[in-house]
Each structure stands twice: as C-alpha cells, then as structure tokens.
Amino acid sequence: MSYQTILFQNEAGIARLTLNRPERLNSFNTEMHTEVRAALSTLPDSAARVLVITGAGRGFCAGQDLNDRAVAPGGSAPDLAASIELHYKPLVLTLRALPLPVIAAVNGVAAGAGANLALACDLVVAARSAVFVQAFAKLGLVPDSGGTWSLPRLVGTARALGLAFTGDKLAAQQAAEWGLIWRCVEDAEFAGVIEDLARGFASAPTRGLARTKQAIYEGLGRNLAEQLDIERDYQGELGRSADYAEGVAAFAAKRPARFTGR
C-alpha cells in the first residue's frame, strides 16, 4: 500500500519502519496508527528476519500528537481509554509477539508513548544526543503504552517513579547506564551501528532468537521450575532445526555458519 505517514521497506531480510512526520517529531495520529498496523501485519508471512524502527528527522517519536486530540469549541474531551485499547495496546503486543528481533533505533527525542514504544522493542540503541521523556505527568496522565510495566522492570521502582513523576529528560548515556536501554552510541557512529546490527540479525538463526525472545518475556511471569521446563521444551524443538544442524556443522568445520532462519 501507499503510506503517507511512515516509510516501510522489507528487503534482504531486513524490514525498516520509519515514522515519517518529522514536522511533528513523528508523533502519532490516527493515520499513522493505521499505517503502522498495516505494515506490521505483513511481517509474519514475509522473509523479514529483523525489524528496525526509527524516526525521520531529528526525533524518534514524540508520542501522541495532541493536535489529533484537540477539543473543538463546545465539543467533548477525547476518549483516551478507547485510543489506548484501539491503537497503543495492540501495537505494543504486536511488537512483543513478532517472531524476530525488533530494534528501536532512537535517533532523537523519544517522549511519552514514543519512549514506551521504544521500550516495547527487543533492543534499544540510542544516539548520544537522544533523550527519553515520560511526559505524561505534565498532562496529569499515567504512563501508557506499557510504561508502568516496563519502567520498574528495567530500572527499578525508585527510578521508575522518579521518571514518571517528574517527566524529566533522561539522556541516552544515563539510560544505558541505568539499564533502560541496551546501548548508547556516538551520533556519528549511530547509522553504522544500526546497519551492522540489522545485517547481523538478517543472517542469524531467527527461529532460535524468536524462541529466546518468547522465553525471556513470558518467563517474567513464571517460577524457576516452570522456566526450566520451557527451556527444555524449546531446546528439544530447536535441536531438530536446520539452523542447529548448520551451527554444529560450521563449528566442526571451523567456518562461518550459514543460517536460514529455519
């Protein structure tokens, strides 16, 4: 389909989704939600083995476009709960369920739902100039898009509350030091790091990475004995895969593995 608010490519095993409303710091409106949902729906049946999400221009995503929620004179306030149920909840759950690695390439400000969109991805790599802002407190709202779930799990309760209560900017370097994101890289190196990472995952054992992703996320709700059972079951399944056979053969032959994702 033809997209107006995003850029989407899926080539050589790498799907690239760029939020493309730079004049609004790539904030979400209804049209962008529709287009992102359509693009993501194509991935499970495609040859994509990694998804990279980034933003056009100087920002990653400023969250919800408040102009899209403006109240006309004499009108009623927008139903925020309906927007979350219709748009943000499915988006976060879709990213977590995709059977491939999802990289958030945070090139600039990530604020509100935009910050939590990044945290819903599997790996977050940020340029040093990027910042993360839980801006909800400035509007009298609660962090959404999974923010109240992911923040305390990533940085602990004290830091989660501090970020949520104050809405202060958190620099990318400090976000990495706190464990909120995976890496902070210099701006000049950012594009190259993202490209190398995407190309690496495009030739990786995708099925094994998908099961690793599933095991780690779902393991947050299990006890140790239950998780050991899951690891046993997944190893049994993956041990019969073509990628495992190739990995063993490559190790024995002292050559690079040629994984197919199967």
C-alpha positions, 0 to 999 in steps of 0.5 A: 500500500501507499503510506503517507505517514511512515516509510516501510521497506522489507528487503534482504531480510531486513524490514525498516519502519520509519515514522515519517512526520518529522514536522511533528517529531513523528508523533502519532495520529490516527493515520499513522496508527493505521499505517503502522498496523498495516505494515506490521501485519505483513511481517509474519508471512514475509522473509523479514528476519529483523525489524528496525524502527526509527524516526525521520528527522531529528526525533524518534517519536514524540508520542501522541500528537495532541493536535489529533486530540484537540477539543473543538469549541463546545465539543467533548474531551477525547476518549483516551481509554478507547485510543489506548485499547484501539491503537497503543495496546495492540501495537505494543503486543504486536511488537512483543509477539513478532517472531524476530528481533525488533530494534528501536533505533532512537535517533532523537527525542523519544517522549511519552508513548514514543519512549514506551514504544521504544521500550516495547522493542527487543533492543534499544540503541540510542544516539548520544544526543537522544533523550527519553521523556515520560511526559505524561505527568505534565498532562496529569496522565499515567504512563501508557503504552506499557510504561508502568510495566516496563519502567520498574522492570528495567530500572527499578521502582525508585527510578521508575517513579522518579521518571514518571513523576517528574517527566524529566529528560533522561539522556541516552548515556544515563539510560544505558547506564541505568539499564533502560536501554541496551546501548548508547552510541556516538551520533556519528557512529549511530547509522553504522551501528544500526546497519551492522546490527540489522545485517547481523540479525538478517543472517542469524538463526531467527527461529532460535532468537524468536524462541529466546525472545518468547522465553525471556518475556513470558518467563517474567511471569513464571517460577524457576521450575516452570522456566526450566521446563520451557527451556527444555521444551524449546531446546528439544524443538530447536535441536531438530532445526536446520539452523542447529544442524548448520551451527554444529556443522560450521563449528566442526568445520571451523567456518562461518555458519550459514543460517536460514532462519529455519 
